Amino acid sequence: MSDEKTPSHTWLKVLEPGELADGRVKPVTCGHRTLCMTRHEGRFGALDNRCPHQGGPLGEGSIEKGLLRCPWHGWDYDPLTGKAPGYDDGVEAFEVEVRDDGVWVALPDEEPHVRTVTDVMAETMVAWGIRHVWGMVGHSNLGLADALRRRAEAGELSFYGIRHEGAAAFAASAYGKLTGRPAACLAIAGPGATNLLTGLWDANVDRAPVLALTGQVDTQVLGPGAFQEIDLVAAFGRVAQWSQPVLHSSRHAELVNLAAKSAILNRGVSHLIFPDEVQTLPALAGAQPGGPEGRLPAREIAPPAEAVDRAVELLEGLRRPAIVVGHGARFVMAEVLALAEQLGAPVLTTFKGKGLISDDHPLGCGVLGRSGTPIASWIMNEADALVVFGASFSNHTGISPKKKTIQVDYDPMTLGKFHAVDVPVLGEIGVTARLLRERLAGSPFDDQRGTVAERWALWRSEKERRLAEERGRGISSSAVFAAMNRQVPDDAILAVDVGNNAYSFGRYFECRRQAVLMSGYLGSIGFGYPAAMGAWAATREQGTPFAGRKVVAVTGDGGFGQYLGELTTAVKYGMDVTHVLLDNSELGKISKEQRAGGWDVWQTSLVNPDFAAYAENCGGLGIRVEKAEDLRPAIERGLAHQGPSLVEIISSAGQL
């Protein structure tokens, strides 16, 4: 490079002496401009690399019969002047000098960046607290990507380039579940956008706020079926509770205001569609970004007095109520626990709610349902009433419809969703729990702490017996999670996949202060590792409850196989994620279901690589464990590693 300047041009060295042979062409990038450098009959030419017709890269073309031919559609140009013989069009040519040290070109000084509508929209996203974007930059989102780049370089958000858009959506979904705040995922039009759908459905059904940003073809070719054109409004259908295209005439900051507000208040997916040419439109002079000020109401809504009266009346006639909490109670557990402690009532959780109460708490009973403990099911059966906070009565949870039930939720459609309940209470969960505690002060209930302790003693004794047993090939799940109980930090964030690994985790791992993330209602295999990437982003936010916490992914080989390319993403960004991988070379949960249904076990075996070696090849730490006695040091080493680590455990096939 040289500091030699004219008033409006800068001379740049673009080729070394002898670098370009006669009759050849070569693309050369200088700053934000790419040149097509040519050499014809001993003379050098410097042309704009972009063919004006279809945007073809002239530097990838060739000189034929003295003319430079576009590689995309065969249009010819003079290789030195850029003129199209016989036509009045052409490409821009630049002054060239051959000097002793190489070939130099005079390029016009770059114009200052003109603020675009997507700059305004990206600034508005930041104002709404969107700090993380996962996605893939591509040809139909380049203008938007550049706006996000500017915010990233300003230190206002972080962008993570993933290997598959599905991982981007899962990461954003997991972040929303963990924090209650939206993150974003970015994709191109067509296949990039459709690849987001599984992760977005996970966010939709688990009520996680997410902002989906998708490119789209130019509006002038929208409709007839251009390359990678699909009807994105139709494709996203019910997965996006709010979806709008960004048009030339849109109020661009207001679109982001509405998208972010809707994602937060409706706890779901908002979708913005960006046609290619709209992304680089100049913003109106003085255009200001939007923000949440004056747009979000207080959400601590008290339930109707009559509903509280009915709930209190039902409870005052009973002695042994039990409390069930689901994911909807995640951010208000202090009030729920205060109520439980006042009543001496055991607390059971749904699988999605695992960890919302410590298993060391004298009233904590673990998970209820198929992925749960015998403690929780026994307590439910003995209870004379259930008070259910933020749970949706999934058939996997198995909340008994035979019990007197008070259900509390902020969503009226969730109340009595699968069967009628005795007292449906519409209100914010923390507020309602506090009101019940105040109204029930002094009411006599049986303190059930002793019963809970007895049931835990029985279950822990059973777990010890299972730990001592040898059950076929590989390391048992009870041994894996006993080791994790000892080694995983009390405040870790655990992202769990779908399959036998999840059932075993729910049953054997005892939570203390850990936060647990999973694909709940969708139950999508492959969730675990991308979710850990989303959780890791939250741990980078200083001053939040998640800052500095360890992230652990728990998956099976089937789930990890769907997104194993994302290990390179974790390496690229230095994500401190420890991955505990249970490898049984089988889709074990499906094999079990085939046996239970009287089917032949068919097409559930897997051919796996050495996952630990794969992790090493990707640049992470890989550890392979084949003996139970090696579990503890292996997990300890994986947790201590600063960066991505993978502990591959050869586990028992089909065992829970």
C-alpha positions, 0 to 999 in steps of 0.5 A: 500500500502507498500513502501517495494520493491525488485529491480524489484517488489513491494509488494501490499496488495490486500485482507483483511483477510477473504475477499475471501472465499475458492473456490472463485475468485475475480478481483482486480485492482492494478495500471494499472494491474488487477489480478484474485485472487483465493482461492483453498483448503486454498491457494491463487493464483494471476493470470493475469486477462486476458485470453490469448485466447479472453481476457476474465476476469478470475476474473469473472469466477469460480472454478469448479472441482479444475480448474479455468474456463474462463467465455467467452469460458470455458478454464480451468487453475490451479487456483494457477499456471495459467497453462492449464492442458494438454496444453503448454499455461497458464496465468501469476502467481505472488508470494503471501504472506499471512500476518497478515493484509491480502494477499499481491502480488509481482508485477513487477514494471511498465515499463515506457510508450512507446510513441505510434502513437496515442500519436504523433497524439494527440500532433499534434491535440493540435498543430493545436489548437484542445482544446476540445473533446466530446465523449464516451470511449469504447473498440475499441478506448481505445488506442486513448483515453489513448493518449487523456487522457495524453494530458488532464492531461497535461492541453492541452485539455479538454475531456467531456464524453457524454451520447450519441455520437450524443450529442458529434457531435452536441457539436463539430458542435456548437463549430465550428460554434461559433469559426470557429475552429475545435473541435473533437468528439470521438466514438467506431466502429459500433454503436458509429460511426453511432451515430455521423452522425446526428451531423456531417451532421449538421456541414457538411451542415452548414460549421462548422469545426469538427474532427471526431475520430472513433475506428475500429475493428482490421485490421486482422478481417476487412472485413468478418464482425466482431463484430461491424464492419461496412465500416466506409468510406462508412457509413460516405460517403459525410458527411466527406469531408475528411476521412482516415484510420490510418494504421501501415505504415501511416505517423501518424502526417501527417494524422492529419495535413491533417485532421485539414487543410481540416476541417479548409479550407473546413469548414467541417468534417474530419474523422480519422478511428483508427483500434484497434491494430494500436492505441498502436503501438510504435511511431518511435524514434524521431517522431515529432508532426505536426502543422499548421506552413506553412500549412495554407495560408492567406484567405483574398482573394480579388474578381476579379476586374471585379466583383467589377466593376459590383457590383459598377456599379449596385449600383451607379444607385440605391438609396435604397439598402438593405444588407442581411447577413448570417452565412458566414459573422459571423467573418467579420461583422465589415467591413459589418457594415461599408459599411451599415453605409456608404450607410445608407442601412438596414441590414437584416439577415438570421435566422442562421445570427440572432444577427450578427447586433444588433436589437438596431442598427439604420440599424438592421432589424432582421431576414428575412423569416419564422422565422423573423420579418415583418420589414425585409420582408417589407424592402426587398420588398421596396429595389431596390437592395440586397447585400447578404453576406455569405447567401445561399438563403435557401427557409426558408429565402425567399430572393426574386429572383425578386430583383437586387442582388449582392451575395458575398461568398468565396464558388463558388458553393454557388454563384447563387446556387438556382437561377441566380443573377445579380452579383456573386462575389467570394471573402472573405466577409470582403475584398469585403465589404471594397472594395465596401465601398472604391469604393462607397465613396461619392455616393448618397444613401437614408439614410434609418435609419428613415424608419427602426425606423418607422418599428421597432416602428410598430412591437414593438407596435404589440408585446406589444398588443400580450403580453397583450392578453391571448391565451389559455392554458399556457404562450405565446411565446411573454411573454417568450421572452419579459422576456428573452429580459429583463434578458439575458445578452447582450453578452450571447451565445444562442443555439436554438433548432428546432420547434415552440420555434425557430420560436418564438425566431427568431420573438420575441427575440431582439438581442444586442450583443448575439451570436446565434447558431442553426441547420440551413440547417439540421434543426435537432431537439435535437441540442439545449442542446448539442450545449450549451455544445459546446458553454460553452467549448468556454467560458472556453478559456481565452483571446478569445472573448467568455471567461466568457460569459453566455450560454443559451439554448432555446428548446422545450420539443420535442427537449430536450427529445432527449438528456435529459440525457446530463443534467447529463453531464452538472452537471458532468463538472459543465457547467454553462448553463441556459436552458429555456425549453418551455413545451407544451406537444406537437410537436407543429410545426408538429401539426401546419403543419398538420392543415395547410395541411388539415391533422388530428393532429395525434401522436404529443402529448407528455407525459413529466416528470416534467422537473424541478424536473428531473433537480433537480434529476440530480443535477442541479437547476430546476424551473417550471413556470406556470404563466407569472408573475413568468417568470422574477424572474425565469429566473433571478434565473436560470441565476444567478445559477453557474452551470446547471439550467433549467427553465421549462415554461408551454407554449401555445400549437401551438402558435408562 
